[in-house]
Each structure stands twice: as C-alpha cells, then as structure tokens.
Amino acid sequence: MAVDGPSGSGKTSTSRGVARALGLRYLDTGAMYRALTWWFIAQGAAGTGVGEEAAGLDEERIAARVAEPRIEVSTDPDDPWTRVDGRDVSDDIRTSEVTARVSSVARVPAVRERLIGMQREIIADAEPGIVAEGRDIGTVVAPSAQLKVFLTAASEARARRRAAERGDAVDDTEADQARRDRLDAAQSAKAGDAVLIDATDLTLEQVVGEIAGLARRRSSLACTGDAAN
C-alpha cells in the first residue's frame, strides 16, 4: 500500500495505524531522506540557510559520497527506528536543522536514485505486505501498489497538527509547511489511481479506519495477521 500526501497531512501516524490494523510492515521513506541529510550535515556538505535561500549545498560531493553511510530503517509499526552506520538517529533526524535542509538534499538525483532503490527492495522483501508512506510513493517508488491513498488536509489543519506535535507556533509551522510543499512539489503529485482522502475534519482513528476498510475490501491486501480476524 502506498500513502502519499503533503507535509503535515498525517501520513506517518495514519500509515503506522493502518499497518497495525492489517498486520503489515511499515516504511517511513521520509526518515531515510532525513537520515542521509543528517549525515551530510555532519560532513559539512548540506549547506546553510533554508529552502531556496540555502547556500553551500555541495551537490557534487553529495553525489560522490551518497553510498557511504549505511542507512537502516525499522519496518515494525510498533518499533520504528532509523540508524546511520549503526547509530540510532531517530530523534536526531527530526531537528529543525534537518527539516530545513532535507528538501534540498532530497532533490539531488544521486540521493533519489540510491534511496528509491533501497525503498523498492524493502517493499519487495516485506512479508506479508507493507504500508509505505512519503512523497512520490504511488507515482515513482511503488507505482504498482495494490492500493494507493493520497492523504491531504487544509493547510491550517495540517499546521495545527504539526505544531502540536512539536510545540511550535502554528503560524511559523504553516509558513515552513508552505515552503516545503513548494520545494517538494515535483515529488508530490497524486497518482491517477490513488484514492483521495481529506482528513481536515477527521480524527486519526477515522482516517485509519477508512483506509483499513478500503484495504480489506481489496481482499488481496488482507492477510492472516489482520487484527480484524
């Protein structure tokens, strides 16, 4: 299953909830981009500043060294973690510094080539199935996914949720969210066969229930681990 959508739409919490409900694995592809960004910041290659104003991003150096760090992610929805060269960086990759640079690093072709290849391998090897979330999952990473969902919500609602998670001001969060949406627009297209779900007025439980219901109705996605059985 592929779950796409803009920043703050609830992809992560929703996808983990759906994976639990259906007894499937879970993949946070955004964590992989964040992990690589965190590593390049440590190497001094990720530049300074934010978004279009970022300076010093060394694309040639990034392309040359993109295969160096060992990136690992858990596919257990109850125990998600991210490691770089054996170090748990689950918290480190959520800092504002990483958030400010991840879109720029993610646009480097060599970065996308490496991580998309890794993501496809993880998806192919997942048993009994997997819920993969992030940008361009349904259009690029897993275009043959049996179920594609495009999760969205009104900009203010997305900002409120993200601000509540991080303890930030809603206005600042909404401005940062708009910047990321603009930078990631090329990777944010809705697949033609994706089911659009607007979560503006829905609770997390309602969204999870709606998507899990869609999956169950497509019986090939159900599995013996389904919590509903």
C-alpha positions in Angstrom: 0.0 0.0 0.0 1.3 3.5 -0.9 0.3 6.6 1.1 1.3 9.9 -0.3 0.4 13.5 0.7 1.8 16.9 1.7 3.7 17.8 4.8 1.6 17.6 8.0 -1.3 15.6 6.4 -0.8 12.8 8.9 0.9 10.3 6.7 3.1 8.8 9.4 0.6 8.3 12.2 -2.0 7.1 9.7 0.3 4.7 7.9 1.5 3.2 11.2 -2.1 2.8 12.4 -3.1 1.1 9.1 -0.1 -1.3 9.2 -1.0 -2.3 12.8 -4.7 -2.8 11.9 -3.8 -5.0 8.9 -0.8 -6.8 10.4 1.5 -5.4 7.7 5.0 -3.9 7.8 5.5 -0.1 7.7 8.1 2.1 5.8 8.7 5.8 6.5 10.6 6.8 3.4 10.9 10.3 4.6 13.1 9.1 7.5 15.6 7.7 5.0 15.9 11.1 3.3 16.3 12.7 6.8 18.9 10.2 7.8 21.0 10.9 4.7 20.6 14.7 5.2 21.7 14.4 8.9 24.8 12.6 7.8 25.6 15.2 5.1 25.1 18.0 7.6 27.7 16.3 9.8 30.0 16.1 6.8 29.5 19.8 6.0 28.0 19.2 2.6 24.4 20.1 3.3 24.8 23.9 3.2 23.3 26.6 5.3 20.1 28.6 5.2 16.6 27.4 4.3 14.9 26.3 1.1 15.6 28.4 -1.9 18.0 30.6 0.1 20.1 27.6 1.1 23.8 28.2 0.4 26.7 25.9 0.1 24.9 22.7 -0.8 27.7 20.7 -2.4 25.8 18.5 -4.9 29.0 17.1 -6.4 30.3 16.0 -3.0 26.8 14.6 -2.1 26.7 12.6 -5.3 30.2 11.3 -4.8 29.6 10.2 -1.2 25.9 9.2 -1.2 26.7 5.5 -1.0 29.0 5.8 2.0 26.6 5.9 5.0 24.7 2.7 5.9 21.1 3.7 6.3 18.7 1.3 8.1 15.1 1.7 9.0 12.7 -0.5 11.0 9.6 -1.8 9.3 7.9 -2.6 12.6 5.0 -0.2 13.1 5.3 -0.7 16.9 9.0 -0.1 17.0 10.1 2.4 14.3 13.7 3.5 14.3 16.3 4.9 11.9 20.0 4.1 12.1 23.1 5.5 10.3 26.2 3.4 10.4 24.7 1.6 13.4 23.8 4.7 15.4 20.2 5.3 16.3 19.3 8.7 14.9 15.5 8.5 15.3 15.5 11.7 17.3 18.4 13.5 15.6 16.7 13.4 12.2 13.7 15.3 13.5 15.5 18.5 14.4 14.7 21.8 12.7 18.2 21.8 11.1 17.5 18.6 9.3 13.9 19.7 8.4 15.3 22.9 6.9 17.7 21.1 4.6 16.1 17.8 3.7 14.1 19.1 0.7 17.3 20.4 -0.9 19.3 17.2 -0.3 16.4 15.1 -1.5 16.3 16.8 -4.8 19.9 15.7 -5.7 19.4 13.0 -8.4 22.0 10.7 -6.8 20.2 10.8 -3.5 16.9 9.9 -5.0 18.5 7.1 -7.1 20.0 5.5 -4.0 17.1 5.8 -1.7 14.4 4.9 -4.2 16.4 1.7 -5.0 16.6 0.9 -1.3 12.9 1.6 -0.8 11.9 -0.7 -3.6 14.0 -3.5 -2.2 12.4 -3.1 1.3 8.9 -3.1 -0.3 9.6 -6.2 -2.4 11.0 -8.1 0.6 8.3 -7.2 3.1 6.1 -10.0 4.3 3.1 -10.3 4.3 2.9 -6.8 2.9 3.8 -3.2 3.7 2.4 0.3 4.1 4.9 2.7 2.6 4.4 6.4 3.1 6.1 9.5 1.9 6.2 11.7 -1.2 6.0 10.1 -4.7 5.4 6.6 -3.3 2.4 5.9 -5.6 3.9 7.6 -8.6 7.6 6.7 -8.6 8.6 4.3 -5.8 5.7 1.8 -6.0 3.5 2.6 -9.0 2.1 -0.9 -9.0 0.9 -0.8 -5.4 -2.4 -2.6 -4.9 -3.9 0.4 -3.1 -2.8 4.0 -3.3 -4.0 6.7 -1.0 -3.4 10.4 -1.3 -3.9 11.9 2.2 -4.5 15.6 2.4 -5.9 18.3 4.7 -6.5 22.0 4.8 -3.2 24.0 5.3 -4.3 25.4 8.7 -5.3 21.9 10.0 -2.0 20.4 8.9 -0.1 23.2 10.6 -2.1 22.9 13.8 -1.3 19.1 14.0 2.4 19.6 13.3 2.7 22.5 15.7 1.0 20.4 18.5 3.4 17.6 17.9 6.5 19.8 18.1 5.4 22.5 20.5 5.9 25.2 17.8 3.8 28.3 16.9 1.1 27.5 14.3 1.9 30.5 12.1 5.6 29.5 11.9 4.7 25.9 11.2 2.3 26.9 8.4 4.9 29.1 6.8 7.5 26.3 6.9 5.0 23.8 5.7 4.2 26.0 2.7 7.9 26.3 1.9 8.3 22.5 2.0 5.3 22.0 -0.2 6.7 24.4 -2.7 10.2 22.8 -2.7 8.8 19.2 -2.9 6.1 20.0 -5.4 7.8 17.9 -8.1 7.6 14.8 -5.8 4.1 15.5 -4.6 1.8 14.5 -7.5 -1.2 12.4 -6.8 -1.2 9.1 -8.7 -4.1 8.9 -11.2 -5.5 5.8 -9.5 -5.0 7.0 -5.9 -7.9 7.4 -3.5 -8.1 10.9 -2.2 -8.9 11.3 1.5 -9.3 14.7 3.0 -8.5 14.4 6.7 -9.3 18.0 7.6 -12.4 17.1 9.7 -11.5 13.5 10.6 -9.8 12.1 13.6 -6.8 9.8 13.2 -8.9 6.8 14.2 -11.4 7.7 11.5 -8.7 8.0 8.8 -7.1 4.8 9.8 -10.5 3.0 9.8 -11.4 4.3 6.3 -8.1 3.3 4.8 -8.1 -0.1 6.5 -11.6 -0.7 5.3 -10.5 0.1 1.7 -7.7 -2.4 2.0 -10.0 -5.1 3.4 -12.4 -4.6 0.5 -9.5 -5.3 -1.8 -9.1 -8.8 -0.4 -5.7 -9.4 -1.9 -4.3 -6.9 0.6 -5.7 -8.7 3.6 -3.6 -11.2 5.4 -3.7 -13.7 8.2 -2.3 -11.2 10.6 -5.2 -8.8 10.1 -6.3 -7.6 13.5 -9.9 -7.7 12.4 -9.9 -11.6 12.0 
